Amino acid sequence: MTTNSRDRALRERARAVIPGGMYGHESVALLPEDFPQFFSRGEGARIWDADGNEYVDYMCAFGPNLLGYRNPAVEEAASAQAAMGDTLTGPSEAMVTLAEDLVGMISHAAWAMFCKNGSDATSMAMVLARAHSGRRKILVAQGAYHGASPWNTPNPKGTLPEDRAHILYFRYDDLDSLRDAFRQADGDVAGVFATPFRHEVFEDQFLPSAEFAKGARQLCDDADALLIVDEVRAGFRLARDASWSLLGVEPDLTTWGKVLGNGYPISALLGCEKLRASASSIYVTGSFWFSAVPMAAAVATLAVVRTSDYLERMIARAEEMRKGIAAQAAAHGFGIRQTGPAQMPQIFFSDDPDMRIGYFWAAAAVRRGVYLHPYHNMFATSALTEADIAKTLAATDEAFAELKRAWANIPPQPNPAVLARIKAKALLSPR
């Protein structure tokens, strides 16, 4: 990054008026200097930073870009609604249409409630589970991310032990561990949270077994507890229905966000019929939860999901990229692990405990106009073209070559804060 860049100037301005210069998951504090913090625009599968540098983007705004930045159908619907009004004294017809569409698409759903962020939806699910059951305990996989609320934030600073007093933990995809958590709760389980697959930062991803998913469903049925599948990160990237439909399992509740409005701020809680009365009994709200423009965008997004081959195209392009990177790594003599679904790729280097190799390679790709991430799962968009994949593989091949040339001179470790996060990961995941 040049010293006179607009991105650097914006960072300096931000440090004066924003705590830490930036906060949350979109902060680049743990990334090399090659990663820009500020962006000016997006189109399709590409973004431009504040200095005008162009990238094929594999973060997709950390997930929301499903159909491409500025998808014409979504933008047209949002603009038409904006011309009539957005945040009004009450919602527009789009809210009813959107709820109808989701109920029609998601097998387990009989109703929908809307909010803004994934944390809103997961916290609402927790409140509803307790209201419905009259019980307290919520079972959560160790280290799983379900948002930034006090009951689950990965950084517990400012929270109290009481915020997690009734959260019990189990090992993901380990049915015996989940059984043990039920026994520990001693009949006081309100609900069980699970992600569609294991997708945590600094860790390999993996899909659950059908045995685990079906076993979790049975344990919840036996205990009259709710099975809650958190679709915020993976929703509509694995299936057009809830993700565990691929495993033959219907949850009681699902939480949705990110892709729902293809970048417009909206999330949702969907539930089965038996929870309708309990959902009506809780008080959850927000002044902007009922805004019409994001709902109109979501209606248009779901129409594309239902009627196009977006999913098949996205998977095909992602698998092409995955195969190409695997071949390049082998050709250059590097061992890598590509885990999870190809459309939500995670790439780690073998024998790289401090992540210095992965950091070097990802930064080399960013310098060549391909935005990869060294420790967070990435996202493909259905807007990826053959030209995007070709540019990606040309950049990653050159990044492997640069890595090989610089092997002896790679810095001994990445940002010290990264090492602290790696070491703290186990401490933030109660065992």
N, C-alpha and C positions, 0 to 999 in steps of 0.2 A: 504494500500500500504506500503510495507516495505521500510525502509529508505535507504537500499542498492540496491533498484531495478534499473534495466536498464531504466525503464520508468522515474523514478525520476531523474536519471542522465541525460537523454536526455532533460528533462524539464529544468534542470539547465543550460545545454549547450545552449539550445534554448533561454533562457532569455538573454543571453549575445549577441546574434546575430540576434534575431527576435523580433521586437517590441511587448512588452507584453508577450513574450514567445510563443505566438500563436495568430492568429487573425481569424476573420470570423466565420462562422457557425459551423466549426468543432473544435473550441476551447472548452476545457472542463472547462473554468474558472468559469462557473455558475453551475458546477456539483460537487457532493461530491468527495472526494479524491479517492474513490473506482473506479472511472471511469478512465481507462487509456487514455493517450493522444496519444501514439504512438503504431503502430501495425506493425507486421512483415510479415503476410501473410493471405490469405483467401482461402477457398475451399468450394464450395457448399453454405450452409447456415451458415458456421462457419468462425470465424476469430480468430487469435492468436495475443496477444499483444506483446510488445517488450520483456516481461519477459517470453514468452512462454505460458501464460495462455490462455485457449481455451474458446470461448463463442459461443452460438447460437446467431446469430446477427440479431436483429430486427430493425437496422437502415439502413442496406444495403448500406453503404457508403452515407447515407442521400438520398437514392433512386436509384442510378444507378444499383445496383445488382438486376436484374429482373429474370434471368435464373440460377443464382448461380455463385459465384466467380469461375473463371477459367473454365467456361463452355467449354467443349471440342470442340464443333462446332465453337464457336466464337474464341477460342484461335487458332484453326487450320487455320481459315481464316486470322486472324491477323498475324500469324507467316509466312504464305505463302506470304502475301503482304510485310511484313517487309524484307523478303529475297530478294525482288526485289527493294524495295525503299519505302520511306514514304513521307517526305516533299521534293518535287522536284520542278522544275521550273514551272510546271503546274500540274493539277490534273491527276489522273489515270482514267481508265475506270470505276473504282468502283464508282466514283461520278455520272456518268450517270446512272449506274445500280441502285444505291441507290435512286436517284430521281425517276426513273421509278417505283421502288417498292413502294415507298411512295405514289405516284400519283395513283397507282393501288389499294392501300389499303385504303386510306383515302377519303371518299366520296366527300368532298367539294374540294379536292385539284386538281389543274391542273398543278402546278409547285412547285418546291422546291428550297430553297436556304439554304446553310449550314454555320455554324459558330461553336463556341466552347462551350459557356456556356448559361445557360438560360437567363442571363442578356443581352447577345448579341442578342438573338432571340427576346426578348420582346422590347428592344430598337429599333431594326430594324423594328419591326411591327409598333411602334409608328411613326417612320420616314416615313414609307411607307403610313400609314394612312393619314398623313399630306400632303405628296407629291401627293397622289391621289385626295384628296378632296380640297386642297388649304385652308383648315381650320386649326384652332389651338387647340381647346379644346379636351382633352382626359378625358373620364370619367372612374373612378377607384373606386372599392368598398372600403369603409373605412377600414383601417387596413390590406388590402390585400397585400401580398408580391408578387411582380413580378420581383424581382432581387435587386441588390445592386447598380444600377446606381443612379446618383444624383436625378433623377426625382421620385424615388420610394424607396430609401434606408430607412430602419426603423430607422437608426441612422443618423440624418441630419447634424451632425457635419461636417464642411468643405463644406457644400453646401450653395447655395444662395436661397433666396425667389424666384428669377427669374427662378430657375430650375423647380419650380412647379407652376409658374405663370399661366399656362394654364391647370393645372390638377384640375378637379372638382370631388367631391366625392358623392357617394350614398351608401345606406345601402344594403348589399348583400341580395338577395332574397326578396327585397321589391320593387315591381314594381312602387308604388307611388313615392318612393324616387328617383328611376331612372328617372321617368317622370319629377320630380322637377329639377333634374340635367340638363336634356335636356332644360327645360324652362330657367334655369339660364344661360345656354350657349347661348341662343338667336340666334339659327341658325348657331352656329360656332363649331359644334361637328364634329371632324374628325373620332373618333372611341371610342368604349366602350370596356374596358377590363373586362373579367370575368374568374374566375377559375372554373373548372368543378364542384367542391363543395367547401364549406368553410373549409379551412385547414390551420389555422393560429396558431402560437405558443401561449402557455398559454391560449388557448381557446378551448371550445368544437367544434367539427366538425359537419357539417350538409350538407345534400344534398339540392340543390335548388328544388323548385317545377317546374313542367312542365309549369305551368302558367307563372312563372317568366322567364324561358328560352325562351319560345315562345313570351312572351311580349317584352323581350329585342330584339329579332330578328325583331319584327314588328316595334318597335320604331326606330331601326337603318334603316330599310327599308324606313319608312316614312320620316326620316331626311336625307336619302342618306349618312348615316354614316356607318362605318365598324364595324362589330361585331368580336371581337378578343377573342378567348378562349385560355387561357394560360394552355397548357397541360404539362408544364415542370415537375411538380411534380407528376401528376396523369396519364399521358399518358401511355396507354397499361396496366394499372392496373385495369381499369374499363371495357374496351372494346378493341376490335381489330381495331376499327375505332376511330374517334374523340369521346370524352366522351359524349358530348351532343347529339350524334346520338341516345343514349338510351332515350332521351327526344323528339326525332323527330325534332331536330334543327340542321341546318348546318350553321356554322360560315363562315365569309369571310376569316379570317386568323386564323391559329393555330400556337402556338409556342411549340417546342418539345425539350427535352434534357434528362438528367439523364439516362433513360433506353435505349436510342436509340442505343448505342453501347455496352450495357451491361458492362459499366465501362470504355470504351474507350472514350476519350474526343471529343464529337461531339454533336451539337444541330442543330435545323432546324427551318425554317419558311416556312410554307405551305400556299398557297393562291389559290383563285378561279380565273377563267379565266379572269374576268373583270379587275383584278389587274395586269395582265401580263405586260402591257406596263409601268405602274407606277413602278413596281418592277424593270424593266430594266432601269429606269431613275435615281434611287438613287445610291449613291456611298457608299457602305459598303464593308469592306474587312478586312483581317487579314492574316499575313504571314503563320499561321498554320491552317487557316480555310479550306485549300484545301488538307491537309495531307491525304495520301491514307490508312494508316493502320486503323484509326478509321472508315473510310468509309467501308472498307472491313469487319470490325467487325460488323458494323451496318447492312450490307447486310445479314450477317449470323444470326444476332439477329432477323431480320424481318422474315427470313425464318422459324425460330423456332416459332415465333409468329403466322405466317400464318398456319403452318402445324401441330402443336402439341396441346395438351390439357393443355398447361402451365397455362392458365388463370383459368380454372376450378379446376386444382389441387391446385393452389395457394389459391383460394377462399375457397376451402374445408378445407385445413389445417388451414387457418386463422380463419375460423368459429369454427373449433374444439378448437383452442386455446381460442377464445373469450368465448365460452360456458364453458370451463373448468375454466377459471379465474373467471367468474361470479359465478359459483357454489362454488369455494373456498372462494371468498369474503363473500358470504352469510353464509357459514359454519363457518367462523371465526368471523362473526358479523360486517363486514365492508360494508358500502355503497360505491359503485363505479359507475362511468359513463364511458361506453365504446361507443364512438361516431364515426361517419363516417363509411366508408366501413371497413369490418373486415380485408381486405388486406392492409389497411393503418390505423392501430389502433391508437387510442388516449385514454389514460386511466387516469382519474382523480378520486380522492377520494372525497366523499361528505363531506361537512363541513370542508374543508381544504383550507381556503382562503390564507394562507401563504405558502401552498404546503409542509409543513414540513412532513406530513404523506406520501404523494406521493414520496417525496425525499427519505425518510427512506426505503420505500418498494422497490423502483427501485434499490437503492444501495445494499440492501440485495439480490436482484436477481442477480445483477452483481457479487457480491462476490461468488455466486453459479454457475457462468458460463453462465448466460443468460443476454445478453445486451439489456435492456429496457431503455427507456428515460422518464424522469419525466414531461417534458413540451412540447416536440416536437412530432408531429405525427410520428409514426413508419411505417415500411414497411415490408411486407412479401415478400419472394422470392419463386418462383416456385420450387426451389431446396429443400425446407423444406421436411423432411422425418418424418415418424411416430416416429422414435427415437428422432428426434429434438423436436417434440411436447411433447413427453413423458418427455424428460429432462427439457423442459421449464416448464411444469406444476408441475413437482416435485420441481423445484426451486422456482416457485411462491408460491406454497403451503407452503414451508418452510419459505419463506419471509413473508407471512401473519402471520405464527405462531410466528416468531421472532418479528414482529411488535406488535402483541398482548401481548407478554411477556414484551416488552420494553415500552409499552404504556405510563406509568407514567414518563419514563425517556427520552423520545424523545426530542432532543434539541428544544427549543422554536421557532426556526425559521431556515430556510436554509441559505445558503450564502447570506449575506446582499445585494449583487449585484442583486440577484434574486428578492428580495423584491422591489428593486429600479426599476427593469424591469417591474414587475407586476404593480407597481404604475404608471410608465411612459407609459404603454401600451395605455391608453386612450389619452394621450397627443400626442403620435406618430400617432394616427389615427384621422385625422381632422374630426370634426362632423359638 
